[in-house]
Amino acid sequence: MSVSSTNPTADVTAELDAIERFEKARVVCLGDIMLDRYVYGRVDRISPEAPIPVVAVEREAAMLGGVGNVARNVAALGGAASLLATIGDDEAGREVVRLISQEERIDPDLITDIGRATTVKTRFIAGSQQLLRADQEVALPLSPESVDGIVGAARAEMQGAGAIVLSDYAKGCLSDNVLQAIIGTARDMGLPVIVDPKSADFSRYSGATLIKPNLKELALATGMPCETDSEVLDAAHEALNRANADAILVTRSQAGMTLITREETGLDVSHFPAQAVEVFDVSGAGDTVLATLGLAIASGADLKQASSIANATAGLVVAKVGTAVVYPNELTHALHTADVTKADQKVCALKEAQDMTARWRAQGQTIGFTNGCFDLIHPGHLSLLRQARAECDRLVVGLNSDSSVKALKGKSRPLQSEAARALVLASLEDVDMVIIFSDETPLELISTIKPDVLVKGADYTVETVVGADIVQANGGRVVLAELVPGQSTTRTIERLNA
């Protein structure tokens, strides 16, 4: 199994471009629909009849649940949703129809199944704490007429859509014959299929593009432990084979998400750390992730980009109370914030850098190193970093501290603080780590990290490169990068002052 990265660097520009295309994408949402009722109140006392809280009801609300919430999230994110489901001939079903009518970007095709009741989930909430959930449901297979109706409607809606998402809540809508017909048709059309599974038999979803189980669902489907990273990977590998899918995204609560995709060279693994600052309510978070995956893929994002975007929406929605949705401006802001945070995390102290480079080496990756003041980033700097990154798997940059720059360049320098310079460097895709050092030379850094490749500009010779002897003694090599003529911070300052 090949590993792409423990924390893959997000291509934020590509992700933001995909989000801008959301409004032009359409997703078919098929599965079990339900009505989510919320009863809000306060608790001031315990019942004298039993040791239970007494809720003084203040207000009630109803929202679309199940695949209805998936469609609602697609619409909130700016996409168009074709919603396919069955409802009962009852008051809850009519409430579902009313709620859908309030959504401008949801096009429903609901089939009324006379023999089934509409699923209702009622949650009692005091403050931000959910106290109790009461379910009213009938989990029975669809009638033959309903199966024919849902399959026919889905095949019609898939024409011109960008993806189809299957929301399985095990209420009977996604029976084996429905799944086989829909997934088979989608594969023939080249339409991506993303599944949120509830069945422990993942072979039911055979042929799907991506399945999205949580840890509990993964453990039940495989009968394997899912506590550690390695256990999750082993179980996900097994589940991927059973599902005969192209990829699997395991949602791991506070541990984030892990994506495993099939590649020509084997399996590729990417991990996305959780982004929630504070968790209030996880209700419907899986629906939000499913909707985001479908919409992002329909908008041209690849599986890694779609998973990264979905991870951001998950962090936003669990910070809200109830079956909530995420809006494009929130998502855009979260991605920008995460990008800055990730850049900030690349700036390391020497001890932390030593531990990180040791882990990279354990994964078989080569370490490159270069250094400089990087006061004002110019094309010469970018060329050096690009050439350095091409020589290794991971590039570490040693950055002169403010005091070090003053000693080298004079009292008027640097123009930018070491914190600002470090953040700009860390924001570059070619840079994997930045270490600020105060000495005149990076000799201590080189001695500690022992890079496999040491890169400096061609205005040096191998003999004059600081640390060259250390690197070569450890079996490494020194590379002299080509210079971009006329590019230097000093010359830029001189031109500005002229």
ABEGO torsion letter per residue (X at the ends): XBBABABBBBBAAAAAAAAAAAAABBBBBBEBBBBBBBBBBBBABBBAABBBBBBBBABBBBBBBEAAAAAAAAAAAGBBBBBBBBBBBBAAAAAAAAAAAABAABBBBBBBBAABBBBBBBBBBBEABBABBBBBBBBBBBBAAAAAAAAAAAAAAABGBABBBBBBAGAGABBAAAAAAAAAAAAAAGBBBBBBBABABAAAABGBABBBBBAAAAAAAAGBBAABAAAAAAAAAAAAAAAGBABBBBBAEAAEBBBBBBBAAEBBBBBBBBABABBABABGAAAAAAAAAAAAAAAGBBAAAAAAAAAAAAAAAAABBEBBBBBAAAAAAAAAAAAAAAAAAABBBAAAAAAAAAAAAAAGBBBBBBBEAGABBBAAAAAAAAAAAAABABBBBBBBBAAAAAAAAEAAOBABBAAAAAAAAAABAABABBBBBABABAAAAAAAAGBABBBBBAABBAAABBGAAAAAAAGBBBBBBBBBBGBBAAAAAAAAAX
